[in-house]
Amino acid sequence: MAHAAELYLKATVLKIDPAFNVLRLGHKIDDIIKKVQELEPSLLTSYNLRPAIYEKYMKGQLVTFEQSADPDYEEYIKNQEMYWVSKFLLDLKYLGTIHNHFLKPLGFS
């Protein structure tokens, strides 16, 4: 899913501006989304990935009742798939290579 999202967003950029070199965008989903929004502001209006959300809600900790009232939490729940894809795209795409960021070795069964 992560790679498909990346390619779909890059194709969107090329559809809007065929002369743009999408290779310059790399694999960072949030940068690609920003480029789409820059070229066509009416697209992806609900996808503004907030850096604070990665720190607050994507470290494996439990969410407290007080945190559930936080607007950032509502944003995270609404777009959590895109946040996870954005965070782990390279790790999923290059699993088993030197390019992943997993701290522990992975095993398959």
PAVOGU-19781 format. One line per field, with one value per atom (N, C-alpha, C, O, CB): chain; residue in three letters; atom name; x, y, z; residue number from 1. Coordinates in Angstrom, 1 decimal. Glycine has a CB too. Example, Ala and Ser with C-alpha at 12.3 -4.5 7.8 and 13.67 -1.06 7.14 Angstrom:
BEGIN
ch: c(A;A;A;A;A;A;A;A;A;A) .
aa: c(ALA;ALA;ALA;ALA;ALA;SER;SER;SER;SER;SER) .
at: c(N;CA;C;O;CB;N;CA;C;O;CB) .
px: c(13.2;12.3;13.2;14.2;11.3;12.8;13.7;12.9;13.4;14.1) .
py: c(-5.7;-4.5;-3.3;-3.3;-4.5;-2.2;-1.1;0.0;1.1;-0.6) .
pz: c(7.8;7.8;7.8;8.5;9.0;7.1;7.1;7.9;8.0;5.7) .
i: c(1;1;1;1;1;2;2;2;2;2) .
# end
This chain:
BEGIN
ch: c(A;A;A;A;A;A;A;A;A;A;A;A;A;A;A;A;A;A;A;A;A;A;A;A;A;A;A;A;A;A;A;A;A;A;A;A;A;A;A;A;A;A;A;A;A;A;A;A;A;A;A;A;A;A;A;A;A;A;A;A;A;A;A;A;A;A;A;A;A;A;A;A;A;A;A;A;A;A;A;A;A;A;A;A;A;A;A;A;A;A;A;A;A;A;A;A;A;A;A;A;A;A;A;A;A;A;A;A;A;A;A;A;A;A;A;A;A;A;A;A;A;A;A;A;A;A;A;A;A;A;A;A;A;A;A;A;A;A;A;A;A;A;A;A;A;A;A;A;A;A;A;A;A;A;A;A;A;A;A;A;A;A;A;A;A;A;A;A;A;A;A;A;A;A;A;A;A;A;A;A;A;A;A;A;A;A;A;A;A;A;A;A;A;A;A;A;A;A;A;A;A;A;A;A;A;A;A;A;A;A;A;A;A;A;A;A;A;A;A;A;A;A;A;A;A;A;A;A;A;A;A;A;A;A;A;A;A;A;A;A;A;A;A;A;A;A;A;A;A;A;A;A;A;A;A;A;A;A;A;A;A;A;A;A;A;A;A;A;A;A;A;A;A;A;A;A;A;A;A;A;A;A;A;A;A;A;A;A;A;A;A;A;A;A;A;A;A;A;A;A;A;A;A;A;A;A;A;A;A;A;A;A;A;A;A;A;A;A;A;A;A;A;A;A;A;A;A;A;A;A;A;A;A;A;A;A;A;A;A;A;A;A;A;A;A;A;A;A;A;A;A;A;A;A;A;A;A;A;A;A;A;A;A;A;A;A;A;A;A;A;A;A;A;A;A;A;A;A;A;A;A;A;A;A;A;A;A;A;A;A;A;A;A;A;A;A;A;A;A;A;A;A;A;A;A;A;A;A;A;A;A;A;A;A;A;A;A;A;A;A;A;A;A;A;A;A;A;A;A;A;A;A;A;A;A;A;A;A;A;A;A;A;A;A;A;A;A;A;A;A;A;A;A;A;A;A;A;A;A;A;A;A;A;A;A;A;A;A;A;A;A;A;A;A;A;A;A;A;A;A;A;A;A;A;A;A;A;A;A;A;A;A;A;A;A;A;A;A;A;A;A;A;A;A;A;A;A;A;A;A;A;A;A;A;A;A;A;A;A;A;A;A;A;A;A;A;A;A;A;A;A;A;A;A;A;A;A;A;A;A;A;A;A;A;A) .
aa: c(MET;MET;MET;MET;MET;ALA;ALA;ALA;ALA;ALA;HIS;HIS;HIS;HIS;HIS;ALA;ALA;ALA;ALA;ALA;ALA;ALA;ALA;ALA;ALA;GLU;GLU;GLU;GLU;GLU;LEU;LEU;LEU;LEU;LEU;TYR;TYR;TYR;TYR;TYR;LEU;LEU;LEU;LEU;LEU;LYS;LYS;LYS;LYS;LYS;ALA;ALA;ALA;ALA;ALA;THR;THR;THR;THR;THR;VAL;VAL;VAL;VAL;VAL;LEU;LEU;LEU;LEU;LEU;LYS;LYS;LYS;LYS;LYS;ILE;ILE;ILE;ILE;ILE;ASP;ASP;ASP;ASP;ASP;PRO;PRO;PRO;PRO;PRO;ALA;ALA;ALA;ALA;ALA;PHE;PHE;PHE;PHE;PHE;ASN;ASN;ASN;ASN;ASN;VAL;VAL;VAL;VAL;VAL;LEU;LEU;LEU;LEU;LEU;ARG;ARG;ARG;ARG;ARG;LEU;LEU;LEU;LEU;LEU;GLY;GLY;GLY;GLY;GLY;HIS;HIS;HIS;HIS;HIS;LYS;LYS;LYS;LYS;LYS;ILE;ILE;ILE;ILE;ILE;ASP;ASP;ASP;ASP;ASP;ASP;ASP;ASP;ASP;ASP;ILE;ILE;ILE;ILE;ILE;ILE;ILE;ILE;ILE;ILE;LYS;LYS;LYS;LYS;LYS;LYS;LYS;LYS;LYS;LYS;VAL;VAL;VAL;VAL;VAL;GLN;GLN;GLN;GLN;GLN;GLU;GLU;GLU;GLU;GLU;LEU;LEU;LEU;LEU;LEU;GLU;GLU;GLU;GLU;GLU;PRO;PRO;PRO;PRO;PRO;SER;SER;SER;SER;SER;LEU;LEU;LEU;LEU;LEU;LEU;LEU;LEU;LEU;LEU;THR;THR;THR;THR;THR;SER;SER;SER;SER;SER;TYR;TYR;TYR;TYR;TYR;ASN;ASN;ASN;ASN;ASN;LEU;LEU;LEU;LEU;LEU;ARG;ARG;ARG;ARG;ARG;PRO;PRO;PRO;PRO;PRO;ALA;ALA;ALA;ALA;ALA;ILE;ILE;ILE;ILE;ILE;TYR;TYR;TYR;TYR;TYR;GLU;GLU;GLU;GLU;GLU;LYS;LYS;LYS;LYS;LYS;TYR;TYR;TYR;TYR;TYR;MET;MET;MET;MET;MET;LYS;LYS;LYS;LYS;LYS;GLY;GLY;GLY;GLY;GLY;GLN;GLN;GLN;GLN;GLN;LEU;LEU;LEU;LEU;LEU;VAL;VAL;VAL;VAL;VAL;THR;THR;THR;THR;THR;PHE;PHE;PHE;PHE;PHE;GLU;GLU;GLU;GLU;GLU;GLN;GLN;GLN;GLN;GLN;SER;SER;SER;SER;SER;ALA;ALA;ALA;ALA;ALA;ASP;ASP;ASP;ASP;ASP;PRO;PRO;PRO;PRO;PRO;ASP;ASP;ASP;ASP;ASP;TYR;TYR;TYR;TYR;TYR;GLU;GLU;GLU;GLU;GLU;GLU;GLU;GLU;GLU;GLU;TYR;TYR;TYR;TYR;TYR;ILE;ILE;ILE;ILE;ILE;LYS;LYS;LYS;LYS;LYS;ASN;ASN;ASN;ASN;ASN;GLN;GLN;GLN;GLN;GLN;GLU;GLU;GLU;GLU;GLU;MET;MET;MET;MET;MET;TYR;TYR;TYR;TYR;TYR;TRP;TRP;TRP;TRP;TRP;VAL;VAL;VAL;VAL;VAL;SER;SER;SER;SER;SER;LYS;LYS;LYS;LYS;LYS;PHE;PHE;PHE;PHE;PHE;LEU;LEU;LEU;LEU;LEU;LEU;LEU;LEU;LEU;LEU;ASP;ASP;ASP;ASP;ASP;LEU;LEU;LEU;LEU;LEU;LYS;LYS;LYS;LYS;LYS;TYR;TYR;TYR;TYR;TYR;LEU;LEU;LEU;LEU;LEU;GLY;GLY;GLY;GLY;GLY;THR;THR;THR;THR;THR;ILE;ILE;ILE;ILE;ILE;HIS;HIS;HIS;HIS;HIS;ASN;ASN;ASN;ASN;ASN;HIS;HIS;HIS;HIS;HIS;PHE;PHE;PHE;PHE;PHE;LEU;LEU;LEU;LEU;LEU;LYS;LYS;LYS;LYS;LYS;PRO;PRO;PRO;PRO;PRO;LEU;LEU;LEU;LEU;LEU;GLY;GLY;GLY;GLY;GLY;PHE;PHE;PHE;PHE;PHE;SER;SER;SER;SER;SER) .
at: c(N;CA;C;O;CB;N;CA;C;O;CB;N;CA;C;O;CB;N;CA;C;O;CB;N;CA;C;O;CB;N;CA;C;O;CB;N;CA;C;O;CB;N;CA;C;O;CB;N;CA;C;O;CB;N;CA;C;O;CB;N;CA;C;O;CB;N;CA;C;O;CB;N;CA;C;O;CB;N;CA;C;O;CB;N;CA;C;O;CB;N;CA;C;O;CB;N;CA;C;O;CB;N;CA;C;O;CB;N;CA;C;O;CB;N;CA;C;O;CB;N;CA;C;O;CB;N;CA;C;O;CB;N;CA;C;O;CB;N;CA;C;O;CB;N;CA;C;O;CB;N;CA;C;O;CB;N;CA;C;O;CB;N;CA;C;O;CB;N;CA;C;O;CB;N;CA;C;O;CB;N;CA;C;O;CB;N;CA;C;O;CB;N;CA;C;O;CB;N;CA;C;O;CB;N;CA;C;O;CB;N;CA;C;O;CB;N;CA;C;O;CB;N;CA;C;O;CB;N;CA;C;O;CB;N;CA;C;O;CB;N;CA;C;O;CB;N;CA;C;O;CB;N;CA;C;O;CB;N;CA;C;O;CB;N;CA;C;O;CB;N;CA;C;O;CB;N;CA;C;O;CB;N;CA;C;O;CB;N;CA;C;O;CB;N;CA;C;O;CB;N;CA;C;O;CB;N;CA;C;O;CB;N;CA;C;O;CB;N;CA;C;O;CB;N;CA;C;O;CB;N;CA;C;O;CB;N;CA;C;O;CB;N;CA;C;O;CB;N;CA;C;O;CB;N;CA;C;O;CB;N;CA;C;O;CB;N;CA;C;O;CB;N;CA;C;O;CB;N;CA;C;O;CB;N;CA;C;O;CB;N;CA;C;O;CB;N;CA;C;O;CB;N;CA;C;O;CB;N;CA;C;O;CB;N;CA;C;O;CB;N;CA;C;O;CB;N;CA;C;O;CB;N;CA;C;O;CB;N;CA;C;O;CB;N;CA;C;O;CB;N;CA;C;O;CB;N;CA;C;O;CB;N;CA;C;O;CB;N;CA;C;O;CB;N;CA;C;O;CB;N;CA;C;O;CB;N;CA;C;O;CB;N;CA;C;O;CB;N;CA;C;O;CB;N;CA;C;O;CB;N;CA;C;O;CB;N;CA;C;O;CB;N;CA;C;O;CB;N;CA;C;O;CB;N;CA;C;O;CB;N;CA;C;O;CB;N;CA;C;O;CB;N;CA;C;O;CB;N;CA;C;O;CB;N;CA;C;O;CB;N;CA;C;O;CB;N;CA;C;O;CB;N;CA;C;O;CB;N;CA;C;O;CB;N;CA;C;O;CB;N;CA;C;O;CB;N;CA;C;O;CB;N;CA;C;O;CB;N;CA;C;O;CB;N;CA;C;O;CB;N;CA;C;O;CB;N;CA;C;O;CB;N;CA;C;O;CB;N;CA;C;O;CB) .
px: c(0.8;0.0;0.9;0.5;-0.9;2.0;2.8;3.4;3.3;4.0;3.9;4.5;3.4;3.7;5.3;2.2;1.1;0.7;0.5;-0.1;0.7;0.3;1.4;1.0;0.2;2.6;3.7;3.6;3.6;5.1;3.4;3.3;2.0;2.1;3.3;0.9;-0.3;-0.1;-0.5;-1.5;0.5;0.7;1.7;1.5;1.3;2.7;3.6;2.9;3.2;4.9;2.1;1.3;0.4;0.2;0.5;-0.1;-1.0;-0.2;-0.6;-1.6;1.0;1.9;2.2;2.1;3.3;2.5;2.8;1.5;1.7;3.3;0.4;-0.9;-1.1;-1.5;-2.1;-0.8;-0.9;0.2;-0.1;-0.9;1.4;2.6;3.5;4.4;3.4;3.3;4.0;5.5;6.3;3.5;5.9;7.4;8.1;9.3;7.5;7.4;8.0;8.8;8.3;7.0;10.0;10.8;10.4;10.9;12.3;9.5;9.1;10.1;10.0;7.9;11.2;12.3;12.9;13.5;13.4;12.8;13.3;12.6;13.1;13.3;11.4;10.5;11.0;10.6;9.1;11.7;12.1;11.0;10.0;12.9;11.0;10.0;9.2;8.5;10.7;9.4;8.7;7.3;7.0;9.5;6.3;4.9;4.4;3.7;4.0;4.9;4.4;4.9;4.2;4.9;6.1;6.7;5.9;5.6;8.2;5.5;4.8;3.4;2.9;4.7;2.8;1.4;1.5;0.7;0.9;2.5;2.7;2.9;2.4;3.9;3.6;3.8;2.5;2.2;4.8;1.7;0.3;-0.5;-1.1;-0.4;-0.5;-1.3;-0.8;-1.6;-1.3;0.5;1.1;0.7;0.3;2.6;0.6;0.3;-1.2;-1.7;0.7;-2.0;-3.5;-4.1;-4.4;-4.0;-4.3;-4.8;-6.1;-6.4;-4.9;-6.9;-8.2;-8.1;-9.1;-9.1;-6.9;-6.7;-6.2;-5.4;-5.8;-6.6;-6.0;-6.1;-5.2;-4.6;-7.2;-7.3;-7.4;-7.0;-8.6;-7.7;-7.8;-6.5;-6.4;-8.9;-5.5;-4.2;-3.1;-2.4;-3.8;-3.0;-1.9;-1.2;-1.6;-2.5;-0.3;0.4;1.1;2.0;1.3;0.8;1.4;2.5;2.3;0.3;3.7;4.8;4.6;5.1;6.1;3.9;3.7;2.9;3.1;2.9;2.1;1.4;2.3;2.0;0.4;3.4;4.3;4.9;5.0;5.5;5.2;5.7;4.7;4.9;6.4;3.5;2.4;1.8;1.5;1.3;1.5;0.7;1.3;0.6;-0.6;2.5;3.0;4.3;5.2;3.3;4.3;5.5;5.1;5.9;6.1;3.9;3.5;2.9;2.6;4.6;2.7;2.2;0.6;0.0;2.7;0.0;-1.4;-1.9;-1.2;-1.9;-3.0;-3.6;-4.5;-5.4;-4.4;-4.3;-5.1;-6.4;-6.6;-4.3;-7.3;-8.6;-8.5;-9.2;-9.5;-7.6;-7.4;-6.8;-7.2;-6.4;-6.0;-5.4;-6.4;-6.3;-4.2;-7.5;-8.5;-9.3;-9.9;-9.4;-9.2;-9.9;-9.0;-9.5;-10.4;-7.8;-6.8;-7.2;-7.4;-5.4;-7.2;-7.5;-6.5;-6.8;-7.5;-5.2;-4.2;-4.6;-4.4;-2.9;-5.2;-5.6;-6.8;-6.8;-6.1;-7.7;-8.8;-8.2;-8.7;-9.8;-7.2;-6.6;-5.9;-5.9;-5.6;-5.2;-4.5;-5.4;-5.2;-3.7;-6.6;-7.5;-8.1;-8.3;-8.7;-8.4;-9.0;-8.1;-8.5;-9.4;-6.8;-5.8;-4.7;-3.6;-5.2;-5.0;-3.9;-3.2;-2.0;-4.4;-3.9;-3.2;-2.2;-1.1;-4.3;-2.5;-1.5;-0.3;0.8;-2.1;-0.5;0.6;1.5;2.7;0.0;0.9;1.8;2.5;3.7;0.9;1.8;2.5;3.6;4.7;1.4;3.4;4.4;5.6;6.8;3.8;5.4;6.4;7.3;8.5;5.9;6.6;7.3;7.5;7.8;6.6;7.3;7.4;8.7;8.7;7.2;9.8;11.1;11.4;12.0;12.2;10.9;11.2;10.4;10.9;10.8;9.2;8.4;8.9;8.9;6.9;9.3;9.8;11.1;11.3;9.9;12.0;13.3;13.6;14.7;14.4;12.5;12.7;13.8;13.8;11.3;14.6;15.7;17.0;17.9;15.2;17.0;18.2;18.7;18.2;17.8;19.8;20.5;19.7;20.0;21.9;18.7;17.9;16.8;16.2;17.4;16.5;15.4;15.9;17.1;14.8;14.9;15.3;14.9;14.9;14.6;14.5;14.1;15.3;16.4;13.6;15.1;16.1;16.5;17.6;15.7;15.6;15.8;15.8;15.2;14.7;16.5;16.5;15.0;14.3;17.5;14.7;13.4;13.5;14.5;12.7;12.5;12.5;11.2;10.2;12.7;11.2;10.0;9.8;10.7;10.1;8.5;8.2;7.2;6.8;7.6) .
py: c(-1.2;0.0;1.3;2.3;0.0;1.2;2.4;2.8;4.0;2.1;1.9;2.2;2.6;3.5;0.9;2.0;2.4;3.9;4.6;1.5;4.2;5.6;6.6;7.6;5.8;6.2;7.1;7.3;8.4;6.5;6.2;6.2;7.0;7.7;4.8;6.8;7.5;9.0;9.8;7.0;9.4;10.8;11.4;12.5;11.1;10.7;11.1;11.2;12.2;10.2;10.3;10.3;11.6;12.2;9.1;11.9;13.1;14.4;15.2;13.2;14.4;15.6;15.6;16.7;15.4;14.5;14.5;14.8;15.4;13.1;14.4;14.8;16.3;16.9;14.1;16.9;18.4;19.1;20.1;18.8;18.6;19.3;18.2;17.7;20.1;17.8;16.8;17.1;16.1;16.6;18.3;18.6;18.5;18.6;20.0;18.3;18.3;17.0;15.9;18.4;17.0;15.8;15.3;15.7;16.2;14.3;13.7;12.9;12.7;12.8;12.6;11.9;12.8;12.3;11.4;14.1;15.0;14.9;15.3;16.4;14.4;14.3;13.2;13.2;14.2;12.2;11.1;10.2;10.1;11.6;9.7;8.8;9.4;8.6;7.5;10.6;11.2;11.6;12.6;12.5;10.9;11.1;12.5;13.1;10.0;13.0;14.3;15.4;16.3;14.6;15.2;16.2;16.1;17.1;16.0;14.9;14.7;15.3;15.9;13.2;15.1;15.7;17.2;17.8;15.2;17.8;19.2;19.7;20.8;19.6;19.0;19.3;19.3;20.2;18.4;18.3;18.2;19.4;20.0;16.8;19.7;20.8;22.2;23.1;20.8;22.3;23.5;23.7;24.8;23.4;22.6;22.7;22.8;23.5;21.4;22.1;22.2;22.2;21.2;20.9;23.4;23.6;22.9;22.6;25.0;22.6;22.0;20.5;19.8;22.2;19.9;18.4;18.1;18.9;17.9;17.0;16.5;17.6;17.7;16.1;18.3;19.3;18.8;19.5;20.1;17.6;17.0;16.4;15.8;16.0;16.4;15.7;16.7;17.1;14.8;17.2;18.0;17.3;17.5;19.5;16.5;15.7;16.6;17.3;14.7;16.4;17.3;16.6;15.5;17.7;17.2;16.5;16.1;15.1;17.4;16.9;16.7;15.3;14.7;17.8;14.9;13.7;12.5;11.5;13.5;12.5;11.4;11.2;10.1;11.6;12.3;12.2;11.8;11.1;13.5;12.4;12.2;10.8;10.2;13.2;10.3;9.1;7.9;6.9;9.5;8.0;6.9;6.3;5.8;7.4;6.3;5.7;4.4;3.8;6.7;3.9;2.6;2.8;1.8;1.7;4.0;4.2;4.2;4.5;5.5;4.0;4.1;5.5;6.4;3.3;5.8;7.1;7.3;6.4;7.4;8.3;8.5;9.2;9.7;9.4;9.2;9.8;11.2;11.8;9.5;11.9;13.3;13.6;14.6;13.9;12.8;13.0;12.8;13.3;12.0;12.0;11.7;12.9;13.0;10.6;14.0;15.2;16.2;17.2;15.9;15.8;16.7;16.7;15.6;16.1;17.9;18.0;17.2;16.7;19.4;17.1;16.3;14.8;14.1;16.5;14.4;13.0;12.7;11.7;12.6;13.6;13.5;13.5;12.7;14.7;14.3;14.3;13.0;12.4;15.5;12.5;11.2;10.1;9.3;10.9;10.0;8.9;9.0;8.0;9.0;10.2;10.4;10.0;9.5;11.9;10.2;10.0;9.0;9.1;11.3;8.1;7.3;6.4;6.2;6.4;5.9;5.1;5.9;5.4;4.6;7.1;8.0;8.3;8.4;9.3;8.5;8.7;7.5;7.7;9.1;6.3;5.1;4.9;4.5;3.9;5.1;4.9;5.9;5.5;5.1;7.1;8.2;7.8;8.0;9.5;7.3;7.0;5.8;5.8;6.8;4.8;3.5;3.2;2.0;2.4;4.1;3.8;3.2;2.1;5.0;3.8;3.3;1.9;1.0;4.2;1.8;0.5;-0.6;-1.7;0.6;-0.4;-1.4;-1.6;-2.8;-1.0;-0.6;-0.7;-1.4;-2.2;0.7;-1.2;-1.7;-2.7;-2.8;-0.6;-3.4;-4.4;-5.4;-6.0;-5.1;-5.7;-6.6;-6.0;-6.7;-7.7;-4.7;-4.0;-3.1;-2.9;-3.3;-2.4;-1.5;-0.2;0.6;-1.2;0.0;1.3;1.3;2.4;1.5;0.2;0.3;0.9;0.9;-1.0;1.4;2.0;1.2;1.7;3.4;-0.1;-0.9;-1.0;-1.3;-2.2;-0.9;-1.0;-2.4;-2.7;-0.3;-3.4;-4.7;-5.6;-5.2;-5.3;-6.7;-7.6;-8.2;-8.3;-8.8;-8.5;-9.0;-10.5;-10.9;-8.2;-11.2;-12.7;-13.0;-12.3;-13.5;-14.0;-14.4;-15.9;-16.7;-14.3;-16.2;-17.6;-18.1;-19.3;-17.7) .
pz: c(0.0;0.0;0.0;-0.7;1.2;0.7;0.9;-0.5;-0.9;1.8;-1.2;-2.5;-3.5;-4.3;-3.1;-3.4;-4.3;-4.0;-5.0;-4.1;-2.8;-2.4;-3.0;-3.5;-0.9;-2.8;-3.3;-4.9;-5.4;-3.0;-5.6;-7.0;-7.5;-8.5;-7.6;-6.8;-7.1;-7.0;-7.8;-6.2;-5.9;-5.6;-6.7;-7.1;-4.2;-7.0;-8.1;-9.4;-10.2;-8.1;-9.7;-11.0;-11.0;-12.0;-11.2;-9.8;-9.7;-10.0;-10.7;-8.3;-9.5;-9.8;-11.3;-11.9;-9.0;-11.9;-13.4;-14.2;-15.3;-13.8;-13.7;-14.5;-14.5;-15.5;-13.8;-13.3;-13.2;-14.0;-14.7;-11.8;-13.8;-14.4;-15.1;-14.4;-13.4;-16.3;-17.0;-17.1;-17.2;-18.3;-17.0;-17.1;-15.7;-15.7;-17.6;-14.6;-13.3;-13.2;-13.5;-12.2;-12.6;-12.3;-11.0;-9.9;-12.4;-11.0;-9.7;-9.0;-7.8;-10.0;-9.6;-8.9;-7.8;-6.9;-9.9;-8.0;-7.0;-5.7;-4.7;-7.5;-5.7;-4.5;-3.6;-2.4;-4.9;-4.1;-3.3;-2.9;-3.6;-2.1;-1.7;-1.2;0.0;0.7;-0.8;0.3;1.4;1.1;0.4;2.0;1.6;1.3;1.6;0.8;2.0;2.8;3.2;2.2;1.9;4.6;1.7;0.7;-0.6;-1.3;0.4;-1.0;-2.3;-2.1;-3.1;-2.6;-1.0;-0.7;-0.8;-1.4;0.6;-0.2;-0.2;-1.7;-2.0;0.6;-2.5;-3.9;-4.7;-5.4;-4.6;-4.4;-5.1;-4.7;-5.5;-4.7;-3.4;-2.9;-3.4;-3.6;-1.4;-3.6;-4.2;-5.6;-6.0;-4.1;-6.4;-7.8;-8.0;-8.9;-8.5;-7.1;-7.2;-5.8;-5.2;-8.0;-5.2;-3.9;-3.5;-2.4;-3.6;-4.5;-4.3;-4.0;-3.6;-5.4;-4.3;-4.1;-2.7;-2.2;-5.2;-2.1;-0.9;0.3;1.0;-1.0;0.3;1.3;2.7;3.7;1.1;3.0;4.3;4.7;5.9;4.5;3.9;4.2;4.4;3.5;3.0;5.6;6.1;7.2;8.4;6.5;6.9;7.9;8.9;8.5;7.2;10.1;11.2;11.9;12.4;12.2;11.9;12.5;14.0;14.4;12.4;14.7;16.1;16.4;17.4;16.8;15.4;15.6;15.6;16.4;14.4;14.9;14.9;16.4;16.8;14.0;17.0;18.4;19.4;20.3;18.7;19.2;20.2;20.2;21.2;20.0;19.0;18.8;18.1;17.9;18.2;17.7;16.9;17.5;16.7;15.5;18.8;19.4;20.2;20.9;20.4;20.0;20.6;22.0;22.6;20.7;22.4;23.8;23.7;22.7;24.4;24.9;24.9;25.0;25.5;26.2;24.4;24.4;25.6;25.9;23.1;26.4;27.6;27.2;26.1;28.6;28.2;27.9;27.6;26.8;29.1;28.3;28.1;26.7;26.1;29.2;26.2;24.9;23.8;22.7;24.7;24.1;23.1;22.7;21.7;23.5;23.6;23.3;22.5;22.0;24.5;22.2;21.5;20.0;19.4;21.7;19.4;18.0;17.1;16.1;17.5;17.6;16.9;16.9;15.9;17.5;17.9;18.0;17.0;16.3;19.4;16.9;15.9;14.5;13.7;16.1;14.2;12.9;12.7;11.6;12.8;13.7;13.6;13.3;12.4;14.8;14.0;13.7;12.3;11.7;14.8;11.9;10.6;9.5;8.4;10.4;9.6;8.5;9.0;8.5;8.1;9.9;10.5;9.4;9.5;11.6;8.4;7.4;6.7;6.4;6.4;6.3;5.6;6.5;6.1;5.1;7.8;8.8;8.8;8.8;10.2;8.9;9.0;7.7;7.7;9.4;6.6;5.3;5.2;4.7;4.1;5.6;5.5;6.4;5.9;5.9;7.5;8.5;8.1;8.2;9.9;7.5;7.3;5.8;5.5;7.9;4.9;3.5;3.1;2.5;2.6;3.5;3.1;3.7;3.1;3.5;5.0;5.6;5.0;4.8;7.1;4.5;3.8;2.4;2.0;3.8;1.8;0.4;0.3;-0.6;-0.3;1.2;1.2;2.3;2.8;1.3;2.7;3.8;3.4;2.3;4.0;4.4;4.1;3.5;3.2;3.2;3.3;2.7;3.8;4.9;1.4;3.5;4.4;4.5;5.4;3.9;3.7;3.7;4.7;4.9;2.4;5.5;6.4;7.7;8.0;6.6;8.5;9.8;11.0;12.1;9.9;10.8;12.0;12.9;12.5;11.5;14.2;15.2;15.5;15.9;16.4;15.3;15.7;14.4;13.4;16.7;14.4;13.3;13.1;14.1;13.4;11.9;11.6;11.2;10.6;10.4;11.6;11.2;10.6;10.8;12.5;9.8;9.1;9.4;9.6;7.5;9.6;9.9;8.9;9.0;11.4) .
i: c(1;1;1;1;1;2;2;2;2;2;3;3;3;3;3;4;4;4;4;4;5;5;5;5;5;6;6;6;6;6;7;7;7;7;7;8;8;8;8;8;9;9;9;9;9;10;10;10;10;10;11;11;11;11;11;12;12;12;12;12;13;13;13;13;13;14;14;14;14;14;15;15;15;15;15;16;16;16;16;16;17;17;17;17;17;18;18;18;18;18;19;19;19;19;19;20;20;20;20;20;21;21;21;21;21;22;22;22;22;22;23;23;23;23;23;24;24;24;24;24;25;25;25;25;25;26;26;26;26;26;27;27;27;27;27;28;28;28;28;28;29;29;29;29;29;30;30;30;30;30;31;31;31;31;31;32;32;32;32;32;33;33;33;33;33;34;34;34;34;34;35;35;35;35;35;36;36;36;36;36;37;37;37;37;37;38;38;38;38;38;39;39;39;39;39;40;40;40;40;40;41;41;41;41;41;42;42;42;42;42;43;43;43;43;43;44;44;44;44;44;45;45;45;45;45;46;46;46;46;46;47;47;47;47;47;48;48;48;48;48;49;49;49;49;49;50;50;50;50;50;51;51;51;51;51;52;52;52;52;52;53;53;53;53;53;54;54;54;54;54;55;55;55;55;55;56;56;56;56;56;57;57;57;57;57;58;58;58;58;58;59;59;59;59;59;60;60;60;60;60;61;61;61;61;61;62;62;62;62;62;63;63;63;63;63;64;64;64;64;64;65;65;65;65;65;66;66;66;66;66;67;67;67;67;67;68;68;68;68;68;69;69;69;69;69;70;70;70;70;70;71;71;71;71;71;72;72;72;72;72;73;73;73;73;73;74;74;74;74;74;75;75;75;75;75;76;76;76;76;76;77;77;77;77;77;78;78;78;78;78;79;79;79;79;79;80;80;80;80;80;81;81;81;81;81;82;82;82;82;82;83;83;83;83;83;84;84;84;84;84;85;85;85;85;85;86;86;86;86;86;87;87;87;87;87;88;88;88;88;88;89;89;89;89;89;90;90;90;90;90;91;91;91;91;91;92;92;92;92;92;93;93;93;93;93;94;94;94;94;94;95;95;95;95;95;96;96;96;96;96;97;97;97;97;97;98;98;98;98;98;99;99;99;99;99;100;100;100;100;100;101;101;101;101;101;102;102;102;102;102;103;103;103;103;103;104;104;104;104;104;105;105;105;105;105;106;106;106;106;106;107;107;107;107;107;108;108;108;108;108;109;109;109;109;109) .
# end
